[in-house]
Amino acid sequence: MTKTARAYTNIALIKYWGKKDKALKLPYTNSLSLTLDRFYTDTKATIIDSDEDVIYLNNTLLTHTQSKRIVNYLNTIRQFYSFNEHFRIDSINHVPTSAGFASSASGFAALAAAINSSKNLQLDRRHLSILARNGSGSASRSIYGGFVEWNAGTDNESSYAEPIDETPDIDIAILSVVINSQQKKISSTVGMENSVKSSPFYSNWVTLVASEIKEIKQAIAKKDVAKIGEISEHNAMSMHALTLSANPPFTYFAPETLRILQIIQQLRQKGILAYATIDAGPNVKIICTKNSIKTVQKYIEETISNVTCVVANIGSGIQYI
C-alpha cells in the first residue's frame, strides 16, 4: 500500500557551501543541522501505467519544464534500482519555496521516502539519506530528526547524513523571520559555484567548517545553547562573506536582513539569548531558548513592519502517514 511520506525542513547550523561533484551533489565539507517541526512536505508516489511521470505540486499539474528537475531525479532512481515504472507524484509543500527555507530539503527527502514506499525498496535510513542527497544535498539531513551531521564523503555510498541526537533534551527554539517568500534571484547552486570559483577565501572556509563542526558537537553534548548560537552565527556570516568576496560579488541579504542582525546584537547586549543563522536567502532564523523566544519575537515585530515570525521547535525525521 502506497503511503504519504512527510519530511521536515532542517536549518544548517554549520553550512555546506560548494559541491566538489555536481552530479552526485558531494560537498566540499561536512555540515550539521537541526530538523525543525514547523515547515514540511507531504509527498505520495503512485505507480502509473504511462511512459512518463506526472507531477503535481500543491495540487497544480507541473509542465514539462517545471517538472524537469524532479523527472531527472526519478530517472536517477530508476537507474539506481533497475526498474522502468513511472509515477504520479502528489506533493504538498508547507514551506516558502526557493526563499532560503530549505524547501528542497524537505521536498526531496519526502520524495525519496515516497518512492521507497511505493516501490517497497525497504531502504534503511542511511541509504534513504543517500537517495535523498541525489535530489538535493540538504535533503540527506531531513531523513532524521534533531541534530544531524552530513558526511561529505568521496563517492555515492560514503556521502550520507547520520543523527547526532534525534530527541535532544535541550532548551532550544528557532524563530524564523520571513522577510521575503519570493523566489531568490540567484539560486543556491549558482551562488555556490560562483563562490567556489572566485572567492579568495574559499580554502579558509573549508578549514573553518572542519573546526566549527567539532566545536558545535561539543556544545550540543553540553546542551550549551549560547555556544551553539555563537558558533552557528559565525559560520553563517562566514558563508555569506564568500558571496560578498566572489567576483562579481553578490548577496542574499535584504536591507531588513541587516536590520534584524543589528536588533539581535542589541538584544544580546540586554542579556537576551539570540543568535542568527541565514541560508541562501534574505530570511533570518534566530536561535533562542524557549524563555527568550517570545521576547525576541515581540521586539522584532514591534521594530520591523511587514515581516512574519514563525516559531519552530525540534522536528522529527521521516514519517509515513
N, C-alpha and C positions, 0 to 999 in steps of 0.2 A: 504494500500500500504506500502510495506516494504521500510524503508529509511535507508541510511547510517548514522551512528552516529559518530560524531567526538568529541574526548576528548583530552584535552591538559595535558601535564605533570604539576606537581607542584613541587616546591622546598620547603622543610620543613625548615622554619627559626627556629622554636622550634621543635626539633625532637621527634619522638616516637622511643623507642629502647627497645623492650621487650614486649612479649604478656603474659597476665595472663590467657587467654583462647585461645588455639591454634586453636580449631575447629571453633570458632566464630571470631577469629582474634581480640580479645578485648585487647587493650593495657593497660599497667600499668598507663600511663599518657595521658593527653590531648596532642595535638600538634597543631601547627599553620603553615600555608603555604602560599605561593604566587603562583598562577597559572601563567604559562608562555606561551607566544604566539608562541614560536619557534619550540617546539617538540610536536608531536601529533600522535594519532592513529585514523584511519578511519576503522570502522567495520560495516559489513552488516550481518544480521542473516536471513536466508531464511528457512522456514519450508519445510522439505522434507519428501517424503514417504519412510522411511527407519527405521530400528531398531537400527541404530547407527548414531552418529554425524560425520560430515565430516568437517575437519578444514583445512583451507588454511591460511598460514601466508606469507605475501609478495609474493603471487602468487605461493607458493610451498605447496603441499599437505603434511601435517604432518603425521608421522607414529603414531601408537597407543601409543608408548612410549612417543613420543614428545608431543602428544596432551593430555596426561593423566591429567595434572592439569586443562586444560580447560574443558575437558569432566566431570571431577569430579565436577567442578563448575556448569556446565549445569545440572548435576544430582541434585545438591543442589537446583537450581532454579525450576526444575520440582517438587521436593518435596515441596518446599515452596508454589507453586501456583497450585499444583494438576493437572498437565497436563502430557501427555505422548509423545507429538511430539518431533521429533529430528530435528536438524538444520544442514544446511551448513553455516559455518562461514567463511566469507572472510574478513581478517584483514590486513591492510597495516600499518606497524609501522614505523613512521618517527622519530624514537628515537634509539640511540645506546642501544642494548638490554643487560641487566644484567651488566651494567658498572657504576651504580650509578647515572643514569639519570632518574629514576622513570618510566621506560618503563612499568612496571606492573601497575602503577597508571593510565596512560592514556589507557593502554590496557584493563584492567578490567572495567574501567568506561565506555569506549566505548562499550564494550561487554554487560554490564548491560543495557545501553541505547538502544542498537540494539535489545536485547530481548524484552525490554519494547515496542519497536516499532512494531516488527514482531508479537508479541502476543497481542498487544493492551491492555497491562496491566494497562495503564493510571496511572502510579505511580507518586505521587508528588516527588519533588526533595529530600525531607528528606528520603522517602522510597527507592528512587533510590540510594541515598548515602549508605543506609543500605545494599542494594543488592550488590552494587559495593564493599563494605567492605568485604563481604563474599568471594570475589575473591582475593582481595589484600587490606590490611589495608589502604595504602596511596591512593588507588583509591577512597575511600569515599570523599576525598577532591577535586578530579578532576571533580566532578559534578558541581562545582561552579567556577566562575572567581574571580580574585583579591585575597584579603586576606581572608583566610578560617580557621576556627578552628574545629578540630575533637574532639568531646566529647568522652572520653574513655568509659563511660557507664559501666553498670554492666550486661547487657544481650543484646540479639539481637536487641531489639527495642530501647534501650537507647544509643546505640553506633552509632553515626552518625555525619556527618560534617554539619556545617552551615556557611553561609557567614558572615564575619565581615564588609567588604566593597568590593563589586564586581567591582565597577568602581571608584577606589580611585584617587583623583586628587593629585597625589604625584609624585615628581621628582625622580623616582627610576628605575633603569635598572639593568639587570643581565648579566654579561659576563661569559659565560660557557667556560671553558678551558678544552678541551678534550685531555688528556694525553694518554689514552688507552681506545679504544672502545671494547676491547675483554671482553668476559665473565669473571667475577671475580671468583677467586678460592674458596672463602668462601662465600656462599650465605648469604643474609641478615637474613634469618630465622635461619640458623645455628649460625651466628655471634651473633644474639640476645640471643639465648638460652645459648650460652657459657658465654656471659657477665652476664646475669641474675643469672646463677648458680654459677659463680666463682669469679666475681669481688667484692672485699670487699667494693667498693664504690657505689654499685647499689642503696642502700636505700637513699644515698645522692643525687643521680641523680633524683629520684622521687621528692624529696623536691625541688631541684633546678628548675626543669621544671615548677612546680606549681608557683614558684616565678617569673620566667622569662616570662611566658605567660602573667601575669598581667603587667609586665614592658613593654613588647613589644606592647601590645594593647594600652597602654598609649602613646607610641612613635608613633604608627600608627595614633592615633587620632590627635596628634600634628604635623603629617607629618615630623617627625624628622628622616631623612634618616640615619644620622650618628649614632643616638642612636639605630635605628633598626639594623644597621650593627654591632654595638658593641655587642649588646645582642645576635644576631644570631651567630657571630663568637665564642663568649664564649660558647654558647650552643653546637655548633658543636665540638669544641675542647674537651668539657666535655664528649660528647658522645664517641669520639674516645679514650679518656682516659679509658673508660670502656673496650675497646678491648685490650688496652695495659696492663690493670691490670687484665685481665682474666687469668685463669690458664688452659691450657697454653696460654700465651699471643699471640696476632695476631694483624695485622694492615692491613688496606686497602690502606695505603699511599704507593706511589712510591717515588723514590728519587726526581722526578720532582715536586711532591706534596709539599714536604718540601721546595724546591727551590721557588716555587710560593708563599708560605706563607712568606718566607723571603722578597721576592720582594714587597708583599703587605705592610709589615711593613715599608719597605724603602719608598714606595710611600706615606704612611701616614706621615712619618717624613718630607716629602717635601710639606705637606699640601694638598695632593690629596686624595679625599674620596675613599676608597677602603677597603672592609671587606670580609673575606672569609667565605663560608659555604661549607661543604663537607658531602655528604651522604655516603652510603656503597659502596665506590669505590675510585679510585685514583683521579678522576676528580674534579676540583675545580670550584665552582661557586662564582663569585666575585660581591658583592653588590656595585653598583656605583650610581652616578647621571648621567643624560644624558650629563651633562657637563664634567664629569670626565671619562666616559667610553672609549672614543676614546684615551685619554692619557694612560689609563691603558692597553688597548689592544695593543697599539703601543709598550709600554715598555715590555710587556710580549713577544710579537712576536720577538722583537729585542734581547731579553735576552736569551730566551729558544728556541731551534730548535725543530722541529718535534712535535709541538702542534698545535691544531686547535682551534681558538677562534670563538665563536658564540654569537652574541648579541641577548638577549631576553628582551622583554618588558612584561607588564602585559597582561595576557591572559584571555580569556572568559571561561564560563562554557560550559556544553554540548550543542552541536549543532546537528540538523538533516539536512542533506544535500542531 
